[in-house]
Amino acid sequence: PYGKVKKVYSVNVVYFSLGQGDDYIYQGKLDFRGLHLEDRLGLSLKQQQLFNIEEVYEIFPEYYVIKVNNFNDVAKNTLDEWIYFLKRSQIKEEFTALGLAEAKENLLVDSLSEEERANYLRFMENRRYEISIIESSRSEGRLDGLAEGRQQGIKEGIEQGIKEGIEQGKQLQNINIARTFKLKGIDIETIAEATGLSRTEIEEL
């Protein structure tokens, strides 16, 4: 059971003077000492092999304190890039740290005026809604079209009939998708691109 326990890392970002020290990153590891014999708790050779570690602290939580105000603004690695962002609320073009692209987008949104931010959020919500409609409509059209095509194939009762039924099912799928899109108010160009139907076919639905 212990082998499946995930190690915990506690990262604490502070903007105030926490203790004395000039570094900007401090690491803390658990060290267990006997209260009476003052011996240090260690792992047996079998435990080391089982957990693939050498020291007890590698099992228990590890702590990091980031003193943002002590950072000298020189980013030497991706962690420094994040600390620079936390301190300056800025992201340089050359930064490559994972997750900074999303943070940069949020920064841009935060810098907008209240009206611009509302318009942006409304646009993103409408975009997500349209994508949701398209995906659900595809699913509905696929199910309806395949069901009708399969029924036609069964009626024919021969291999050619099944083949034709599948082909008709695909066509019916596109027609059902197009019909649903029209009901949702999606423009004809988008419907044609999504279904492969001609403008005339769509207008006649």
SULVENSUL-V985101 format. One record per residue. N is the residue number from 1. RES is the residue in one letter. SS is DSSP state (@ for helix, = for strand, . for the rest). PSI is psi in whole degrees, 0 to 359 (none if undefined). Layout:
# SULVENSUL-V985101
N;RES;SS;PSI / N;RES;SS;PSI
This chain:
# SULVENSUL-V985101
1;P;.;319 / 2;Y;@;331 / 3;G;@;341 / 4;K;@;354 / 5;V;.;129 / 6;K;.;138 / 7;K;.;141 / 8;V;.;133 / 9;Y;=;126 / 10;S;=;115 / 11;V;=;119 / 12;N;=;115 / 13;V;=;119 / 14;V;=;143 / 15;Y;.;18 / 16;F;.;172 / 17;S;.;103 / 18;L;.;96 / 19;G;.;180 / 20;Q;.;135 / 21;G;.;142 / 22;D;.;346 / 23;D;.;166 / 24;Y;.;353 / 25;I;=;124 / 26;Y;=;138 / 27;Q;=;136 / 28;G;=;131 / 29;K;=;148 / 30;L;.;131 / 31;D;.;119 / 32;F;.;124 / 33;R;=;142 / 34;G;.;135 / 35;L;.;331 / 36;H;.;312 / 37;L;.;349 / 38;E;.;25 / 39;D;.;157 / 40;R;=;129 / 41;L;.;129 / 42;G;.;180 / 43;L;.;146 / 44;S;.;165 / 45;L;@;322 / 46;K;@;319 / 47;Q;@;322 / 48;Q;@;319 / 49;Q;@;322 / 50;L;@;314 / 51;F;@;354 / 52;N;.;42 / 53;I;.;170 / 54;E;.;331 / 55;E;.;154 / 56;V;@;322 / 57;Y;@;339 / 58;E;@;345 / 59;I;.;320 / 60;F;.;168 / 61;P;.;148 / 62;E;=;140 / 63;Y;=;140 / 64;Y;=;134 / 65;V;=;121 / 66;I;=;111 / 67;K;=;91 / 68;V;@;318 / 69;N;@;345 / 70;N;@;351 / 71;F;.;136 / 72;N;.;12 / 73;D;.;11 / 74;V;.;108 / 75;A;.;112 / 76;K;.;346 / 77;N;.;180 / 78;T;@;329 / 79;L;@;318 / 80;D;@;325 / 81;E;@;320 / 82;W;@;320 / 83;I;@;322 / 84;Y;@;316 / 85;F;@;316 / 86;L;@;329 / 87;K;@;317 / 88;R;@;348 / 89;S;.;37 / 90;Q;.;152 / 91;I;.;118 / 92;K;.;154 / 93;E;.;327 / 94;E;.;356 / 95;F;.;140 / 96;T;.;6 / 97;A;.;141 / 98;L;.;128 / 99;G;.;346 / 100;L;@;332 / 101;A;@;317 / 102;E;@;320 / 103;A;@;323 / 104;K;@;319 / 105;E;@;319 / 106;N;@;324 / 107;L;@;316 / 108;L;@;319 / 109;V;@;318 / 110;D;@;333 / 111;S;.;351 / 112;L;.;159 / 113;S;.;168 / 114;E;@;319 / 115;E;@;317 / 116;E;@;320 / 117;R;@;320 / 118;A;@;319 / 119;N;@;319 / 120;Y;@;313 / 121;L;@;323 / 122;R;@;319 / 123;F;@;315 / 124;M;@;322 / 125;E;@;317 / 126;N;@;323 / 127;R;@;315 / 128;R;@;322 / 129;Y;@;318 / 130;E;@;318 / 131;I;@;319 / 132;S;@;318 / 133;I;@;315 / 134;I;@;314 / 135;E;@;316 / 136;S;@;324 / 137;S;@;322 / 138;R;@;316 / 139;S;@;315 / 140;E;@;314 / 141;G;@;322 / 142;R;@;316 / 143;L;@;314 / 144;D;@;315 / 145;G;@;315 / 146;L;@;325 / 147;A;@;315 / 148;E;@;320 / 149;G;@;321 / 150;R;@;320 / 151;Q;@;320 / 152;Q;@;320 / 153;G;@;321 / 154;I;@;319 / 155;K;@;320 / 156;E;@;320 / 157;G;.;7 / 158;I;.;168 / 159;E;@;318 / 160;Q;@;323 / 161;G;@;320 / 162;I;@;317 / 163;K;@;314 / 164;E;@;323 / 165;G;@;319 / 166;I;@;317 / 167;E;@;318 / 168;Q;@;325 / 169;G;@;319 / 170;K;@;319 / 171;Q;@;317 / 172;L;@;326 / 173;Q;@;313 / 174;N;@;322 / 175;I;@;317 / 176;N;@;320 / 177;I;@;313 / 178;A;@;318 / 179;R;@;318 / 180;T;@;318 / 181;F;@;318 / 182;K;@;320 / 183;L;@;331 / 184;K;.;354 / 185;G;.;16 / 186;I;.;141 / 187;D;.;156 / 188;I;@;323 / 189;E;@;317 / 190;T;@;319 / 191;I;@;316 / 192;A;@;319 / 193;E;@;323 / 194;A;@;330 / 195;T;@;339 / 196;G;.;2 / 197;L;.;154 / 198;S;.;164 / 199;R;@;320 / 200;T;@;316 / 201;E;@;320 / 202;I;@;318 / 203;E;@;332 / 204;E;.;351 / 205;L;.;none
